[in-house]
Amino acid sequence: MILNVENVRKRYRIAGVPRQVLNGVDLSLDGGQLCSITGMSGCGKTTLLNVIAGITKPCGGTVHINGRKMVYALDIVASRRRNREIGFIFQTFRLLNDETVLSNVLLPARIRGRVGRETREYADEILERLRIYKFKKTKAAILSGGQKQRVAIARALVNRPNLILADEPTANLDRKTAQEIFDILLDLKSAGKAVLIVTHDDYMHRQSDLVYTMADGGLRAAP
């Protein structure tokens, strides 16, 4: 089991009023599975991804990744695990626009302290697979939206994580490009990765192994 979420709870205080965003969420995901989550804006989908990634500390419950419990007490510990075990693909790309494509892709490896020949060759391999190798020396700022998202995916893969989290990764893209990006996520699933994606696109749900709707702080399996 690559991901196991048990009874995760998260409460925020908004304008002095407590709001339960996650209310006992349970979720399991193994390698070779793609799970998609939908739900109204503000229902807690991104909060759930952030809790899984160790970015947001839950009020209760546990998250296990690769059989090990996520520890939130020390940011450096959670950050190290996120860097090594999780590939996070954001909706807004979050690239360094003044850096080249290759520099952006290698950033997680630099943080980990591994930018040797093997890592550079693997980065080139990913860029070839995502059909953006020819842009490796291009500044990220001048790329199209679809190209930027491919770079973001390459960056998420460079440390070879088993778990891929994608927060509406196609929301800013046209339908054709969005389908191409989703096909890449399907390829990752076929390669044995566990993929968890937040999306509102029905065609993605139809091709997912598990589909959940988030409402009232919990996950409900789609019929």
N, C-alpha and C positions, 0 to 999 in steps of 0.2 A: 504494500500500500504506500503510494507516494504522498498522498495528502489525506489527513483525517482530522476533521473539525468536529468537536463535540461540545454542545451546549454553550456556544459562544454568545456572550451578551455584551452590548455596548450601549451606554447611556450618555447623552450630552445634555448640558444645561443651556437652553436657548432663551435669551431675554429673561433669565431667572426661572424659567420653567423647565423641569426635567423632561427629556424626551427619550424613550427607549427605541433606539434605532435597530439594534439586533437583539432578539429576544429568544435565545436558546436555539441557535442555528447549528444544525448537524449536516455534515457533508463528507463523503468519502470519494476519492478519485485514485484510480490506479494507472499505471503506465499503459499507453495505447488507448486511453479514453479521452474524449473531448466532451466537456460539460458546458452548456450555455445557460446563462441566467438572464432573465428579463424582469421588468417591473417598472413602475412609475418613477419619474425623476424624484430623487430625494428619499427613496424608500430604504436605502442602506446598501446598495450593491457595491459601490466604490468603497464604502467603509469596510465591508466584508473582505474585499481584496486587500485593503491596507492592513487589516488585522492579520490575515494570512501571511502577508509579506513582512510582518514585523514593524511596519511603519506606525501603526496605531495600536496602542495597548488596550485590550478588552477589559471590561469590568469583571468578567468571569468566563469560565470555560477553558478549553485547551485546544491548541493547534499542534499537530504532529506532522513533520515533513521528513520523508525518508526514515520514518520510525523514531525520530528524535523530537522531543517537545520544544516548541519555540519559547524562548525566554525573553521577556520584555524588560526585565529589571535594568539591564545595561544596554544602552543604545548601540554600543560598539559590537556587542555580541550579536544582536539582531541584524545589524548592518552587515556583519561578516557573513552570516548565513544567507542573507538576501543576495549578497554579491556572488556567493558560490553555488547556491542551490536553487535560486529562483530567477527566471527571466521575466521581467515586468515590461509589458508593452503598453504605453500610455496613448490615450486618445490624441493628445496634443504634441506627440513626437518627443518633445523635450531634448532636442539636439542642441549642440553647441554650434550656432550658425557660422561663426568665424573659423571653425575648424573643418578639416577635410572629412570626407566620408570615412576613410580608414581610421583617422584619429578618433572619431566618434565611436566607431565600432570597437576599438581597442581600449576604450576608457575603463570598462569594468575589469579588464585584464590588468591594466595599470594599477588600479586600486588594489587588486589582489596581489600584485607584485610579480606577475608572470607575463612578460611580453617578449619572450624568446622567439626563436625561429619557428618552432612548432606552432605557437599561438598565431603568429603572423600568417603562416601557411594556412591554418584553419580559418582565419578571418578571410583570406582570399577565397578559400573554398566556399564559405558561406555567401560572400558577395557574388561569386559566380552562380551559385544555386539560385540566388534571388534576382539574378539578371541585372545587377548594378555594379559589376566589377569595373566596367569602363569609367565609372564615376568616382573611383576610389580616391583620386587626388583632387576632386572637385569640392569646393566649399559647400557645406550643407545648405547655406542660405539660398542658393539659386536653384535648388532641386524642386521638382513638383511635389504635390502632396503625397502621391502614391510612392514616389521615390524616397521621400523622407520616411514614410512608414516602413518601407523595406529596410532602410538603414536602421531604424529603431528595432526592427525584428532581428537584424544581424547583431546589433549591440546586445540584445537580450540573450542571444545564443552563444556568444563568444566564450563564455566560461563553462559551456556544456551543461546547463542545468537540466534536471529531470522534470521540473515543474514550470510551466509557462502560464502567467497571468496576463490577460489582455482586457483592458478597460475600454470598451467601445472603440476598438482599433480602426474601424472603418467608418466612423460617424462623419468624418470630414471629407470623405472620398466619394467619387461618382460610383454608380452601380458596377460598372465593368471593373474598375480598379479594386473596388471592395471585394468582388468575387475572387479576383486574383490573390488578394491578401488572405482571404479565408481559405483558399486552396493551399496556401503555404502553411496555415495552421493545421489543415487536414494532413498535410505531408508530415508535419511534426508529430502528430498523433500516430501516424503509420510508422514513424521511426521509434515509437515506444515512449514518447513524452506524454506526460499528463497535462492537458490543456484546459484551462478554465477561462471562459470568455464571457464578458458582459456585453450583451447586444440586444437590439430591438428588431433585428432582421429575421423574418420568418424563415427564409431559405437557409439560414445558418442553424436555426433550431431543428429544421427537418433533417439536417445532416449530422446532428449531434447525437452522441450516445446517451447522454442524460440532459434533460431540459427541466429547469426549475423557474418558477415565478416567485419573486420576492414580494411579500406583502405582510403588513402588521409585524414586521421584525423577524419573520421566519421564511423558510423556503417550502414551497409546495410543488410537488412533482407535477409536470404537465401531463394531461391525459394522452 
